[in-house]
């Protein structure tokens, strides 16, 4: 079985984007990542560390729903957990900055 292994995040990111072509999947990623940041900030602002448990639940829950039900592929998180997380954040901020879009 010949499987591609990425040597850097810059090699990985185009693959990451290719796994996120579906508009609904991207919207769900955006919602999940937004909730991740909301819960993260809430945990610190309200001195409520239990809110940190909600961070991965929101982030991965929405993202994985996007993959399983709309994109119809397996999340990159399963093979590339760190780079996938970085990809989520990069895509999120590129959407906010107008470099990427939902479509």
N, C-alpha and C positions, 0 to 999 in steps of 0.2 A: 504494500500500500504506500504510494508516494504522497506524502502529506507536506504541505508548505509550512515551514516554521519561519516566523518573522524574526529578524535580527534587531529591529528597532521599532520604536513607536511610529516614526515617519513612514516606515514600510507597512506597518499594520493599519494605519488610519484610513487609507483608501479602501482596504478590505472592509474595515468597520463600516464605512459609509455605504459600501455596496450591499451590506447586510441590512441596511436601513433605508430602503427605497420607498416603502409604503408610507403614504401620508399619515394614516391613522397610527401606525407604529411609531412614527416620529412624534406625533402629538402626544401619545401615551408616554413616550420617553420624556418629553418636555414636562408633562404634568408630574411624573414621578420624580424627576430631578428637582423641580420647583418645590415639591413637598419635602424632599430630602433636606433642602436648604431651610425651609420653614421650620421643620422639626429640629434641625440642628441649632438654628438661632433661638428657637423657643426654649430648648433645653438650657442654653446659657442665659438667656434673658430672664427666664422665670425660675432659674436654679432648680430645674426639674430633670435630673439625669435619666429618668425613665423614658423621657421623650426620645432619647437616642435610639431606643429599640425600634421606634417607628421609622427611623431614617432608612435602613436597608429594606424594611418591609414595603415602604412606599416606593422607593426607587426601583427595586427589583420587581415588585409586584406589577406595577404599571408596565415596565419595560418588557417583562416576560409575557404578559398578556398580549402585548403588541406583536411579539415574535410568534407566539403559538397560534393566535387567532387571526392575525392579519398579514404578517410578513410570511408566515408559514415556513420558518426556518428555526434552527436551534440557536439560542443566544450565544454570542461570542464569549460571554462570561465563562462558559463551561470549559473552554480551552485556553483562554487568555484573560484571566480574572483582572489583573492589574491594568493591562492595556485597555481592556474593555471599559473599566471604570473611568480611566483617563479619557477614552473616546467619548463616553457619555457626557463628561464635563465639557470637553472641547466642542462637541456638536451643540450642546446646550448654549454655550457662550457664543458660538458662531451664529446660531439662530438669532439670539438676542442682538448680536452685532450686525445682522443682515448679510453675513457671508454665506450662510446656509439658509434654506427655507424648509417648510413643511412638505412641499410637493416634490 
